[in-house]
Every structure is written in structure tokens, then in C-alpha cells.
Amino acid sequence: MYRIRYFPVGGKAERWTWIGLFLSELWFSFYWLLTTVCRWNAVIRIPFIHRLSQRFGKELPGIDIFVCTADPLIEPPSLLVNTVLSMMAYDYPPEKLSVYLSDDGGSNLTFYAMLEAANFSKTWLPFCKKFQVESTSPEAYFRTASELVNVQEWLSVKKLYEDMKMRIETTTKLNQIPEYIQKQHKGFREWDFVSSKHDHQTILQVITHFINS
């Protein structure tokens, strides 16, 4: 309507310009209509996960997942633990899945939380696989689970998780790793040479390996 109402009454060049713009707008309107109609008839494809694993199980690529954090006071280690455990419990060949945590703050609180997560994963990962848990974050699972797969085992794993969470949160509030815990893993020795979270050497620790469950 805009083009029709403002048809140029001047020279020949203005009219040809108007015609070119008008035809372009008609073409783009037609193109928009075609693409919109195609989207109205959307095709939804649903993969058969079990068939994929049977067919391509040996050909699946290795996956590296990186989780980044910087400050245990802003990003609670208990939340970080749930993120890492959730990724470790992916329905993917465990020998082809690697989860890396990058802590820019170089906090020993984060390292301690990962040690707790590694110990709990020995129970959590087999539990997820055995009962085909979909919400693989322990916090989300125990908060929303409506049907208990096995009451005794469910309560046992939940208690282990709550105990781990309490230890991590208590240590975070104290902002200090108890001495008896530091003696349990040689990795804590790295922090003897850390002057501050803004000035520290590279600290690389392998906490847990492939768990065949």
C-alpha cells in the first residue's frame, strides 16, 4: 500500500526505481510465504536411542566436557558437584566420556568438593545405570522423584548424598579444609605454594578414572 500511495510523478528514472523496489518487495513477500508454508508442515524426527547405541556403539566419538568455575563463594561447590555428577552419568560409553573442571580461582574448596563427588560417583553412577535415572543431577532427582525404584536402596543413596552435601557446605562456610582431610590426598600439597587465587601456579589433578559399572 505504501508503494502504491506514493507512486512517483517525476522523471523516468524515479519511476523505474519505484518499479524495481516494488517488484523486489513482491518477490520477498512471495518467498516469505513459501518458507512459512513449509514450516507449517514441520517434520519431527525421533531417534531410537537404543538402536543407535547398538549400531554405532563402537564408532561413537570421544567427548570432552569442560565445566568452568571461578569462585566457590559465588558458585557453591555443592552446585558444582551436581553439575559434574550429572555429566558423568550421561547415557554414553564411559570410556569415551571425559569431564574436566577448570577452576580459575584455584580454590582448594573446589578440589575438596570434587574429591567428595568422585567418592559418591562410585555409588551414584551404578545407581543411575541400574534404574535408568533420567534426571542425573542428584539434587534434582531426590527433590522431584515421585516413584521410588527401590525404597531401601533409594534411601541409602539419598543419605549418602545428603551427608556429602552437608560436609561440602560446612567446609565452604568455614572456608578452610580440616587438616585431617588434607592428609587424605596428596593433591592438597599443591596449595602450600599458592599465595592467592589471583597468583598461583597451574594445578592439575586427575581425581577419578573410568568406572566400569
Secondary structure, DSSP 8 states (H G I E B T S, - for coil): -HHHHT---S-HHHHHHHHHHHHHHHHHHHHHHHHHHHHHT-------HHHHHHHHTTT---EEEEEEE--TTTS-HHHHHHHHHHHHT-SS-GGGEEEEEEETT--HHHHHHHHHHHHHHHHHHHHHHHHT-S---HHHHHHH--S-S-HHHHHHHHHHHHHHHHHHHHHHHHTS--HHHHTT-GGGGGGGG--BTTB--------------
